């Protein structure tokens, strides 16, 4: 079984220290109540079943995902479900991004991609992560 530690050990050297720093910022800033686990093959932060027993998409055995981070071949990715589900949060992030970065925002619906390991806005990601509590995320998810 793949653990978070095993995952980090397997990351390409190019991305490893940036990934570790990104995870450290998230660990420091994520509101209380989210738990870390491997979900969908990535280190993830979830609402535990003890808090939200309905699970994800009515799957009683799958904790509600909130945030995942991944080291891909050509980028680091932050998957933030709140950005996909909360238009106010997305708008805040898109407005704030240029204040922290000189590069164009590279993102999909919930995925923020960083293609340069030396250009990651750790402070901005920390602020983003801190903006939704477990209770707020559950409300958004149920809405």
N, CA, C and O atoms as a DFTB+ gen file, in Angstrom:
572 C
 N C O
     1  1       0.840      -1.188       0.000
     2  2       0.000       0.000       0.000
     3  2       0.885       1.252       0.000
     4  3       1.811       1.375       0.802
     5  1       0.583       2.165      -0.905
     6  2       1.356       3.391      -1.032
     7  2       1.003       4.365       0.091
     8  3      -0.166       4.690       0.303
     9  1       2.022       4.820       0.801
    10  2       1.822       5.814       1.853
    11  2       2.273       7.185       1.332
    12  3       2.903       7.278       0.279
    13  1       1.951       8.228       2.067
    14  2       2.381       9.570       1.689
    15  2       3.905       9.635       1.661
    16  3       4.480      10.239       0.755
    17  1       4.559       9.024       2.637
    18  2       6.019       9.012       2.693
    19  2       6.609       8.300       1.476
    20  3       7.573       8.779       0.879
    21  1       6.022       7.141       1.106
    22  2       6.478       6.417      -0.094
    23  2       6.287       7.260      -1.344
    24  3       7.145       7.286      -2.225
    25  1       5.159       7.947      -1.412
    26  2       4.872       8.814      -2.556
    27  2       5.957       9.874      -2.696
    28  3       6.491      10.085      -3.785
    29  1       6.281      10.538      -1.593
    30  2       7.292      11.601      -1.615
    31  2       8.658      11.024      -2.013
    32  3       9.394      11.646      -2.779
    33  1       8.989       9.855      -1.501
    34  2      10.270       9.217      -1.837
    35  2      10.393       8.922      -3.323
    36  3      11.501       8.888      -3.858
    37  1       9.264       8.709      -3.997
    38  2       9.273       8.343      -5.416
    39  2       9.255       9.548      -6.363
    40  3       9.373       9.379      -7.577
    41  1       9.109      10.747      -5.825
    42  2       9.024      11.940      -6.669
    43  2      10.384      12.218      -7.316
    44  3      11.433      12.096      -6.684
    45  1      10.327      12.593      -8.585
    46  2      11.530      12.976      -9.323
    47  2      12.260      14.084      -8.571
    48  3      11.636      14.993      -8.023
    49  1      13.567      13.997      -8.552
    50  2      14.411      14.949      -7.826
    51  2      14.095      16.407      -8.198
    52  3      14.169      17.295      -7.349
    53  1      13.748      16.644      -9.446
    54  2      13.427      17.995      -9.919
    55  2      12.284      18.618      -9.117
    56  3      12.270      19.824      -8.875
    57  1      11.331      17.786      -8.711
    58  2      10.118      18.276      -8.059
    59  2      10.076      18.041      -6.552
    60  3       9.271      18.657      -5.854
    61  1      10.917      17.176      -6.055
    62  2      10.762      16.693      -4.681
    63  2      10.813      17.792      -3.620
    64  3       9.917      17.856      -2.778
    65  1      11.825      18.658      -3.632
    66  2      11.922      19.667      -2.572
    67  2      10.776      20.676      -2.655
    68  3      10.289      21.137      -1.623
    69  1      10.344      21.023      -3.859
    70  2       9.201      21.935      -4.016
    71  2       7.920      21.276      -3.514
    72  3       7.086      21.924      -2.882
    73  1       7.769      19.978      -3.801
    74  2       6.601      19.244      -3.328
    75  2       6.584      19.221      -1.802
    76  3       5.546      19.457      -1.185
    77  1       7.720      18.938      -1.204
    78  2       7.814      18.888       0.263
    79  2       7.471      20.245       0.864
    80  3       6.755      20.314       1.863
    81  1       7.971      21.321       0.271
    82  2       7.666      22.671       0.762
    83  2       6.179      22.981       0.597
    84  3       5.571      23.565       1.494
    85  1       5.596      22.604      -0.516
    86  2       4.174      22.812      -0.758
    87  2       3.340      22.071       0.286
    88  3       2.397      22.628       0.849
    89  1       3.691      20.827       0.536
    90  2       2.969      20.029       1.541
    91  2       3.122      20.643       2.925
    92  3       2.169      20.659       3.704
    93  1       4.306      21.146       3.236
    94  2       4.540      21.775       4.537
    95  2       3.637      22.996       4.727
    96  3       3.048      23.174       5.793
    97  1       3.530      23.822       3.707
    98  2       2.666      25.012       3.774
    99  2       1.212      24.593       3.973
   100  3       0.500      25.170       4.794
   101  1       0.783      23.597       3.227
   102  2      -0.602      23.127       3.354
   103  2      -0.838      22.567       4.754
   104  3      -1.853      22.870       5.381
   105  1       0.090      21.757       5.242
   106  2      -0.045      21.186       6.592
   107  2      -0.193      22.288       7.639
   108  3      -0.964      22.145       8.588
   109  1       0.542      23.381       7.470
   110  2       0.502      24.486       8.441
   111  2      -0.776      25.302       8.342
   112  3      -1.246      25.827       9.351
   113  1      -1.346      25.420       7.159
   114  2      -2.448      26.364       6.933
   115  2      -3.837      25.737       6.841
   116  3      -4.839      26.439       6.972
   117  1      -3.908      24.444       6.619
   118  2      -5.226      23.834       6.432
   119  2      -6.005      23.867       7.750
   120  3      -5.456      23.543       8.802
   121  1      -7.270      24.253       7.694
   122  2      -8.057      24.314       8.934
   123  2      -8.173      22.955       9.619
   124  3      -8.071      21.901       8.991
   125  1      -8.387      23.022      10.909
   126  2      -8.543      21.822      11.718
   127  2      -9.741      21.011      11.232
   128  3     -10.760      21.568      10.823
   129  1      -9.604      19.696      11.284
   130  2     -10.711      18.816      10.938
   131  2     -10.495      18.028       9.662
   132  3     -11.072      16.953       9.493
   133  1      -9.668      18.549       8.756
   134  2      -9.311      17.782       7.571
   135  2      -8.266      16.755       7.973
   136  3      -7.453      17.006       8.862
   137  1      -8.284      15.605       7.326
   138  2      -7.299      14.560       7.597
   139  2      -6.529      14.240       6.330
   140  3      -7.052      14.339       5.220
   141  1      -5.264      13.850       6.520
   142  2      -4.419      13.448       5.392
   143  2      -4.561      11.959       5.141
   144  3      -4.621      11.156       6.072
   145  1      -4.612      11.610       3.877
   146  2      -4.579      10.201       3.484
   147  2      -4.248      10.144       2.000
   148  3      -4.316      11.150       1.294
   149  1      -3.898       8.981       1.550
   150  2      -3.729       8.775       0.119
   151  2      -5.122       8.554      -0.459
   152  3      -5.854       7.671      -0.012
   153  1      -5.482       9.353      -1.448
   154  2      -6.778       9.190      -2.108
   155  2      -6.545       9.385      -3.602
   156  3      -5.911      10.358      -4.010
   157  1      -7.043       8.486      -4.402
   158  2      -6.848       8.541      -5.858
   159  2      -5.371       8.602      -6.226
   160  3      -4.999       9.238      -7.212
   161  1      -4.530       7.940      -5.435
   162  2      -3.112       7.837      -5.731
   163  2      -2.282       9.070      -5.406
   164  3      -1.123       9.167      -5.810
   165  1      -2.879      10.023      -4.667
   166  2      -2.179      11.273      -4.334
   167  2      -2.322      11.570      -2.845
   168  3      -3.314      11.183      -2.229
   169  1      -1.333      12.259      -2.259
   170  2      -1.528      12.767      -0.904
   171  2      -2.703      13.740      -0.914
   172  3      -2.739      14.681      -1.707
   173  1      -3.657      13.502      -0.027
   174  2      -4.905      14.260      -0.047
   175  2      -5.322      14.680       1.352
   176  3      -4.888      14.125       2.361
   177  1      -6.172      15.673       1.363
   178  2      -6.760      16.186       2.590
   179  2      -8.259      16.018       2.409
   180  3      -8.843      16.532       1.455
   181  1      -8.872      15.295       3.332
   182  2     -10.269      14.895       3.180
   183  2     -11.059      15.235       4.442
   184  3     -10.498      15.476       5.510
   185  1     -12.378      15.245       4.278
   186  2     -13.273      15.311       5.429
   187  2     -13.495      13.857       5.841
   188  3     -14.060      13.077       5.074
   189  1     -13.058      13.487       7.037
   190  2     -13.157      12.074       7.430
   191  2     -14.607      11.600       7.523
   192  3     -15.525      12.388       7.750
   193  1     -14.782      10.317       7.346
   194  2     -16.122       9.731       7.430
   195  2     -16.746       9.934       8.807
   196  3     -17.970       9.975       8.933
   197  1     -15.922      10.062       9.830
   198  2     -16.458      10.308      11.170
   199  2     -17.142      11.681      11.247
   200  3     -18.031      11.887      12.074
   201  1     -16.731      12.605      10.396
   202  2     -17.337      13.943      10.349
   203  2     -18.454      13.999       9.313
   204  3     -19.490      14.621       9.545
   205  1     -18.245      13.357       8.185
   206  2     -19.224      13.369       7.084
   207  2     -19.449      11.936       6.605
   208  3     -18.857      11.503       5.616
   209  1     -20.314      11.204       7.319
   210  2     -20.504       9.782       7.033
   211  2     -21.160       9.480       5.686
   212  3     -21.128       8.332       5.241
   213  1     -21.756      10.478       5.024
   214  2     -22.373      10.240       3.716
   215  2     -21.329       9.898       2.656
   216  3     -21.649       9.281       1.640
   217  1     -20.084      10.300       2.894
   218  2     -19.028      10.006       1.937
   219  2     -19.158      10.828       0.664
   220  3     -19.978      11.741       0.573
   221  1     -18.339      10.485      -0.305
   222  2     -18.260      11.222      -1.558
   223  2     -19.130      10.564      -2.610
   224  3     -18.992       9.367      -2.861
   225  1     -20.016      11.314      -3.225
   226  2     -20.958      10.797      -4.222
   227  2     -21.715       9.589      -3.674
   228  3     -21.895       8.586      -4.365
   229  1     -22.146       9.701      -2.444
   230  2     -22.912       8.651      -1.776
   231  2     -22.149       7.339      -1.632
   232  3     -22.763       6.292      -1.425
   233  1     -20.831       7.376      -1.736
   234  2     -20.016       6.195      -1.481
   235  2     -19.662       6.205       0.001
   236  3     -18.800       6.972       0.431
   237  1     -20.301       5.385       0.752
   238  2     -20.149       5.387       2.205
   239  2     -18.713       5.144       2.661
   240  3     -18.356       5.482       3.789
   241  1     -17.892       4.561       1.795
   242  2     -16.529       4.208       2.207
   243  2     -15.475       5.197       1.711
   244  3     -14.284       4.969       1.924
   245  1     -15.876       6.289       1.055
   246  2     -14.922       7.246       0.503
   247  2     -15.085       8.604       1.166
   248  3     -16.111       9.262       0.989
   249  1     -14.068       9.036       1.941
   250  2     -14.149      10.352       2.575
   251  2     -14.283      11.467       1.533
   252  3     -13.800      11.344       0.407
   253  1     -14.935      12.531       1.922
   254  2     -15.158      13.677       1.038
   255  2     -13.828      14.358       0.731
   256  3     -13.194      14.895       1.639
   257  1     -13.390      14.348      -0.536
   258  2     -12.110      14.983      -0.876
   259  2     -12.212      16.506      -0.804
   260  3     -13.267      17.080      -1.071
   261  1     -11.117      17.144      -0.445
   262  2     -11.042      18.598      -0.409
   263  2      -9.863      19.085      -1.242
   264  3     -10.018      19.960      -2.093
   265  1      -8.692      18.520      -0.996
   266  2      -7.476      19.002      -1.638
   267  2      -6.519      17.831      -1.832
   268  3      -6.371      16.986      -0.949
   269  1      -5.878      17.791      -2.982
   270  2      -4.833      16.800      -3.238
   271  2      -3.657      17.506      -3.879
   272  3      -3.809      18.547      -4.518
   273  1      -2.479      16.922      -3.697
   274  2      -1.282      17.458      -4.346
   275  2      -0.576      16.305      -5.040
   276  3      -0.541      15.178      -4.544
   277  1      -0.015      16.619      -6.198
   278  2       0.628      15.560      -6.973
   279  2       1.851      16.107      -7.690
   280  3       1.892      17.265      -8.107
   281  1       2.834      15.246      -7.819
   282  2       4.002      15.543      -8.642
   283  2       3.819      14.754      -9.926
   284  3       3.905      13.526      -9.929
   285  1       3.569      15.453     -10.999
   286  2       3.416      14.835     -12.309
   287  2       4.755      14.923     -13.033
   288  3       5.716      15.481     -12.504
   289  1       4.814      14.379     -14.225
   290  2       6.068      14.381     -14.973
   291  2       6.536      15.808     -15.281
   292  3       7.725      16.108     -15.171
   293  1       5.602      16.689     -15.667
   294  2       5.972      18.028     -16.118
   295  2       5.475      19.159     -15.230
   296  3       5.631      20.329     -15.578
   297  1       4.881      18.830     -14.093
   298  2       4.391      19.886     -13.213
   299  2       4.022      19.347     -11.834
   300  3       3.860      18.144     -11.633
   301  1       3.896      20.282     -10.891
   302  2       3.265      19.988      -9.606
   303  2       1.819      20.439      -9.730
   304  3       1.531      21.459     -10.356
   305  1       0.924      19.688      -9.143
   306  2      -0.492      20.016      -9.232
   307  2      -1.110      20.124      -7.847
   308  3      -0.833      19.323      -6.954
   309  1      -1.945      21.126      -7.695
   310  2      -2.773      21.283      -6.509
   311  2      -4.214      21.151      -6.993
   312  3      -4.689      21.955      -7.795
   313  1      -4.897      20.132      -6.498
   314  2      -6.303      19.915      -6.836
   315  2      -7.129      20.408      -5.656
   316  3      -7.151      19.773      -4.601
   317  1      -7.799      21.527      -5.830
   318  2      -8.572      22.148      -4.754
   319  2     -10.044      22.128      -5.155
   320  3     -10.476      22.922      -5.991
   321  1     -10.805      21.225      -4.562
   322  2     -12.206      21.059      -4.939
   323  2     -13.025      22.325      -4.677
   324  3     -14.012      22.580      -5.367
   325  1     -12.616      23.116      -3.682
   326  2     -13.330      24.361      -3.393
   327  2     -13.292      25.339      -4.550
   328  3     -14.252      26.077      -4.768
   329  1     -12.192      25.355      -5.297
   330  2     -12.095      26.248      -6.457
   331  2     -13.112      25.857      -7.524
   332  3     -13.670      26.715      -8.208
   333  1     -13.344      24.574      -7.656
   334  2     -14.299      24.062      -8.647
   335  2     -15.732      24.367      -8.215
   336  3     -16.578      24.690      -9.048
   337  1     -16.001      24.266      -6.930
   338  2     -17.376      24.335      -6.440
   339  2     -17.800      25.707      -5.918
   340  3     -18.996      25.962      -5.772
   341  1     -16.859      26.582      -5.638
   342  2     -17.178      27.874      -5.021
   343  2     -16.670      29.000      -5.929
   344  3     -15.475      29.296      -5.950
   345  1     -17.578      29.615      -6.668
   346  2     -17.187      30.639      -7.642
   347  2     -16.552      31.860      -6.976
   348  3     -15.690      32.505      -7.573
   349  1     -16.957      32.182      -5.761
   350  2     -16.346      33.313      -5.043
   351  2     -14.889      33.029      -4.710
   352  3     -14.030      33.900      -4.844
   353  1     -14.621      31.814      -4.279
   354  2     -13.246      31.426      -3.967
   355  2     -12.395      31.420      -5.239
   356  3     -11.256      31.886      -5.228
   357  1     -12.939      30.901      -6.312
   358  2     -12.225      30.885      -7.590
   359  2     -11.908      32.307      -8.043
   360  3     -10.788      32.592      -8.467
   361  1     -12.883      33.186      -7.954
   362  2     -12.666      34.575      -8.366
   363  2     -11.594      35.234      -7.504
   364  3     -10.743      35.956      -8.023
   365  1     -11.625      34.994      -6.194
   366  2     -10.598      35.541      -5.303
   367  2      -9.213      35.051      -5.741
   368  3      -8.274      35.840      -5.853
   369  1      -9.099      33.750      -5.984
   370  2      -7.806      33.183      -6.349
   371  2      -7.298      33.755      -7.665
   372  3      -6.129      34.126      -7.772
   373  1      -8.168      33.827      -8.665
   374  2      -7.762      34.347      -9.974
   375  2      -7.345      35.817      -9.891
   376  3      -6.445      36.247     -10.612
   377  1      -7.987      36.577      -9.028
   378  2      -7.640      37.989      -8.837
   379  2      -6.334      38.136      -8.074
   380  3      -5.530      39.020      -8.373
   381  1      -6.124      37.276      -7.096
   382  2      -4.951      37.370      -6.226
   383  2      -3.675      36.820      -6.877
   384  3      -2.574      37.279      -6.573
   385  1      -3.825      35.856      -7.756
   386  2      -2.673      35.175      -8.362
   387  2      -1.641      36.137      -8.964
   388  3      -0.453      35.991      -8.676
   389  1      -2.039      37.102      -9.778
   390  2      -1.034      38.002     -10.380
   391  2      -0.269      38.851      -9.358
   392  3       0.803      39.372      -9.668
   393  1      -0.802      38.991      -8.162
   394  2      -0.096      39.726      -7.109
   395  2       1.068      38.929      -6.528
   396  3       1.904      39.477      -5.810
   397  1       1.121      37.635      -6.840
   398  2       2.145      36.744      -6.305
   399  2       3.050      36.146      -7.379
   400  3       4.143      35.662      -7.084
   401  1       2.587      36.184      -8.616
   402  2       3.307      35.491      -9.696
   403  2       3.398      36.367     -10.938
   404  3       2.490      37.141     -11.241
   405  1       4.516      36.229     -11.651
   406  2       4.689      36.942     -12.917
   407  2       4.266      36.072     -14.098
   408  3       4.167      36.559     -15.224
   409  1       4.018      34.792     -13.848
   410  2       3.622      33.870     -14.909
   411  2       2.105      33.777     -14.980
   412  3       1.402      34.077     -14.015
   413  1       1.620      33.359     -16.130
   414  2       0.186      33.189     -16.349
   415  2      -0.340      32.020     -15.504
   416  3       0.335      31.003     -15.346
   417  1      -1.532      32.182     -14.974
   418  2      -2.173      31.115     -14.207
   419  2      -2.470      29.937     -15.129
   420  3      -3.089      30.099     -16.181
   421  1      -2.022      28.748     -14.723
   422  2      -2.209      27.523     -15.487
   423  2      -3.108      26.613     -14.660
   424  3      -2.647      25.937     -13.741
   425  1      -4.403      26.601     -14.998
   426  2      -5.302      25.769     -14.205
   427  2      -6.469      25.240     -15.022
   428  3      -6.859      25.800     -16.047
   429  1      -7.010      24.129     -14.516
   430  2      -8.237      23.548     -15.036
   431  2      -9.354      23.868     -14.054
   432  3      -9.288      24.878     -13.354
   433  1     -10.373      23.028     -13.993
   434  2     -11.518      23.305     -13.116
   435  2     -11.140      23.334     -11.640
   436  3     -11.579      24.217     -10.904
   437  1     -10.338      22.383     -11.208
   438  2      -9.912      22.379      -9.801
   439  2      -8.406      22.225      -9.666
   440  3      -7.881      22.183      -8.553
   441  1      -7.715      22.140     -10.784
   442  2      -6.288      21.822     -10.781
   443  2      -5.452      23.047     -11.115
   444  3      -5.623      23.663     -12.167
   445  1      -4.547      23.393     -10.210
   446  2      -3.575      24.456     -10.449
   447  2      -2.258      23.764     -10.758
   448  3      -1.798      22.928      -9.981
   449  1      -1.648      24.106     -11.889
   450  2      -0.401      23.465     -12.309
   451  2       0.756      24.446     -12.228
   452  3       0.652      25.597     -12.651
   453  1       1.868      23.959     -11.673
   454  2       3.102      24.745     -11.596
   455  2       4.178      24.000     -12.364
   456  3       4.562      22.890     -11.992
   457  1       4.668      24.616     -13.443
   458  2       5.620      23.944     -14.329
   459  2       7.072      24.293     -14.020
   460  3       7.985      23.720     -14.613
   461  1       7.289      25.216     -13.107
   462  2       8.646      25.586     -12.708
   463  2       8.756      25.385     -11.197
   464  3       8.102      26.094     -10.431
   465  1       9.576      24.425     -10.761
   466  2       9.667      24.143      -9.322
   467  2      10.201      25.323      -8.505
   468  3      10.063      25.341      -7.282
   469  1      10.803      26.296      -9.164
   470  2      11.341      27.461      -8.446
   471  2      10.345      28.618      -8.393
   472  3      10.614      29.643      -7.767
   473  1       9.193      28.454      -9.052
   474  2       8.181      29.514      -9.090
   475  2       6.843      28.963      -8.611
   476  3       5.944      28.678      -9.402
   477  1       6.743      28.826      -7.322
   478  2       5.497      28.362      -6.714
   479  2       5.119      29.369      -5.632
   480  3       5.922      29.654      -4.744
   481  1       3.901      29.911      -5.699
   482  2       3.480      30.922      -4.721
   483  2       3.003      30.275      -3.412
   484  3       1.805      30.194      -3.142
   485  1       3.960      29.824      -2.621
   486  2       3.618      29.086      -1.397
   487  2       2.697      29.892      -0.475
   488  3       1.745      29.345       0.082
   489  1       2.975      31.178      -0.316
   490  2       2.148      32.009       0.565
   491  2       0.703      32.056       0.067
   492  3      -0.235      31.941       0.856
   493  1       0.530      32.225      -1.240
   494  2      -0.813      32.269      -1.824
   495  2      -1.530      30.934      -1.646
   496  3      -2.712      30.911      -1.303
   497  1      -0.839      29.833      -1.872
   498  2      -1.451      28.512      -1.690
   499  2      -1.838      28.320      -0.226
   500  3      -2.907      27.784       0.067
   501  1      -0.978      28.754       0.694
   502  2      -1.319      28.673       2.111
   503  2      -2.575      29.460       2.437
   504  3      -3.431      28.995       3.190
   505  1      -2.683      30.656       1.865
   506  2      -3.870      31.485       2.104
   507  2      -5.110      30.826       1.500
   508  3      -6.171      30.809       2.125
   509  1      -4.982      30.290       0.297
   510  2      -6.096      29.595      -0.348
   511  2      -6.584      28.429       0.506
   512  3      -7.782      28.270       0.735
   513  1      -5.653      27.632       0.964
   514  2      -5.982      26.445       1.759
   515  2      -6.709      26.818       3.051
   516  3      -7.568      26.074       3.525
   517  1      -6.363      27.964       3.611
   518  2      -6.932      28.365       4.901
   519  2      -8.336      28.958       4.782
   520  3      -8.986      29.184       5.803
   521  1      -8.811      29.211       3.585
   522  2     -10.044      29.958       3.388
   523  2     -11.331      29.154       3.567
   524  3     -12.399      29.757       3.671
   525  1     -11.280      27.832       3.607
   526  2     -12.490      27.034       3.801
   527  2     -12.307      26.039       4.930
   528  3     -11.394      25.214       4.913
   529  1     -13.191      26.131       5.910
   530  2     -13.183      25.162       7.002
   531  2     -13.903      23.890       6.550
   532  3     -14.527      23.867       5.490
   533  1     -13.813      22.860       7.340
   534  2     -14.530      21.617       7.050
   535  2     -16.020      21.903       6.903
   536  3     -16.659      21.441       5.957
   537  1     -16.564      22.665       7.839
   538  2     -18.000      22.958       7.824
   539  2     -18.385      23.734       6.566
   540  3     -19.406      23.444       5.944
   541  1     -17.571      24.717       6.194
   542  2     -17.854      25.505       4.991
   543  2     -17.765      24.639       3.733
   544  3     -18.580      24.772       2.820
   545  1     -16.766      23.753       3.694
   546  2     -16.612      22.889       2.534
   547  2     -17.799      21.943       2.399
   548  3     -18.285      21.725       1.289
   549  1     -18.267      21.387       3.490
   550  2     -19.425      20.491       3.452
   551  2     -20.654      21.249       2.910
   552  3     -21.401      20.723       2.085
   553  1     -20.847      22.474       3.380
   554  2     -21.978      23.304       2.898
   555  2     -21.892      23.537       1.392
   556  3     -22.881      23.391       0.674
   557  1     -20.700      23.902       0.922
   558  2     -20.492      24.125      -0.516
   559  2     -20.755      22.830      -1.275
   560  3     -21.447      22.831      -2.293
   561  1     -20.207      21.731      -0.780
   562  2     -20.375      20.437      -1.444
   563  2     -21.845      20.043      -1.538
   564  3     -22.308      19.573      -2.577
   565  1     -22.561      20.238      -0.455
   566  2     -23.981      19.863      -0.443
   567  2     -24.833      20.808      -1.282
   568  3     -25.921      20.443      -1.729
   569  1     -24.331      22.035      -1.496
   570  2     -25.082      23.030      -2.276
   571  2     -25.035      22.707      -3.733
   572  3     -25.609      23.433      -4.545
